[in-house]
Amino acid sequence: MVMLDTNICVYILKKHPPYLLEKFNHIQEIHISAIVYAELCSGVTLSPEHLQTARQIQLQAFIALTTLHSWDEKAAVIYAKNRADLKAKGTPIGNMDMLIAAHALSLNATLVTNNLREFERVPDLKLENWVIE
């Protein structure tokens, strides 16, 4: 199972780099966390007003091609444990990234991101970077 991080979704929506679209189109099933969806919706809302409608339509078309997963209790428990462990080690990551990582772990998904430096701190999280050819 492949789950996309927010930055990968943004690259795909912007069609840059172009080879990401090719990769996206060849994966059978793409999964998105509700946390990533929230970040994408926030991006649309923060867009200049004259671009919001077009970006909302584009986002909905993109989301229709994915499986959207709701946040659940299992992800919450994994979040709490990993957040505490990373804080104790002095290597915490951002709250939104930790929520996304916990969700991927709860689903046993590989997280596709261009933010390996942050996510590599999370134990047992499977990662891929599609931006590197």
BASE-693602 format. One record per residue (C-alpha): residue in one letter; chain; x, y, z. Coordinates in steps of 0.02 Angstrom, whole numbers, m for minus. Layout:
N
A_A_X_Y_Z
...
***
This chain:
133
M_A_0_0_0
V_A_66_172_m49
M_A_14_329_45
L_A_60_501_m21
D_A_127_642_87
T_A_63_817_58
N_A_217_875_m37
I_A_201_735_m164
C_A_17_776_m190
V_A_62_959_m220
Y_A_195_909_m348
I_A_69_799_m438
L_A_m63_936_m437
K_A_64_1060_m507
K_A_123_929_m634
H_A_302_964_m583
P_A_416_873_m598
P_A_327_794_m748
Y_A_391_617_m718
L_A_292_611_m555
L_A_130_603_m654
E_A_198_452_m746
K_A_237_366_m581
F_A_68_414_m508
N_A_m24_346_m660
H_A_65_177_m649
I_A_20_140_m469
Q_A_m137_34_m453
E_A_m200_105_m290
I_A_m150_269_m208
H_A_m198_308_m29
I_A_m214_477_56
S_A_m229_516_241
A_A_m368_631_298
I_A_m226_734_374
V_A_m148_759_202
Y_A_m319_802_132
A_A_m340_933_269
E_A_m173_1011_222
L_A_m220_1012_37
C_A_m389_1092_76
S_A_m300_1222_180
G_A_m187_1261_33
V_A_m339_1289_m78
T_A_m420_1402_53
L_A_m260_1504_70
S_A_m248_1527_m119
P_A_m291_1694_m196
E_A_m481_1706_m206
H_A_m485_1708_m396
L_A_m394_1538_m401
Q_A_m490_1447_m264
T_A_m632_1375_m369
A_A_m515_1304_m501
R_A_m399_1233_m369
Q_A_m544_1156_m274
I_A_m606_1070_m433
Q_A_m429_1008_m470
L_A_m410_943_m292
Q_A_m576_851_m297
A_A_m530_769_m464
F_A_m364_714_m389
I_A_m443_646_m229
A_A_m569_548_m334
L_A_m420_448_m401
T_A_m364_398_m227
T_A_m428_306_m75
L_A_m452_430_67
H_A_m426_359_243
S_A_m507_433_397
W_A_m402_460_553
D_A_m439_324_681
E_A_m401_262_856
K_A_m259_149_798
A_A_m170_295_714
A_A_m197_401_871
V_A_m114_272_984
I_A_34_254_864
Y_A_48_444_855
A_A_55_461_1045
K_A_189_327_1067
N_A_301_389_926
R_A_281_571_975
A_A_334_532_1154
D_A_479_421_1097
L_A_548_551_976
K_A_530_690_1104
A_A_623_585_1234
K_A_765_558_1108
G_A_770_744_1069
T_A_725_712_886
P_A_542_764_869
I_A_461_801_703
G_A_321_923_663
N_A_147_883_726
M_A_68_865_554
D_A_210_755_492
M_A_195_646_647
L_A_7_628_618
I_A_39_575_437
A_A_178_455_489
A_A_67_376_621
H_A_m73_354_496
A_A_44_269_371
L_A_109_155_509
S_A_m68_111_565
L_A_m109_55_388
N_A_60_m29_359
A_A_81_87_210
T_A_237_151_125
L_A_239_340_139
V_A_293_428_m21
T_A_373_595_24
N_A_507_718_m27
N_A_540_749_157
L_A_644_597_201
R_A_752_693_325
E_A_603_722_439
F_A_514_556_418
E_A_670_446_432
R_A_667_482_620
V_A_507_381_639
P_A_548_199_679
D_A_480_65_563
L_A_405_191_441
K_A_427_130_261
L_A_475_273_146
E_A_496_310_m39
N_A_543_470_m130
W_A_471_483_m305
V_A_552_652_m336
I_A_724_572_m352
E_A_730_491_m525
***
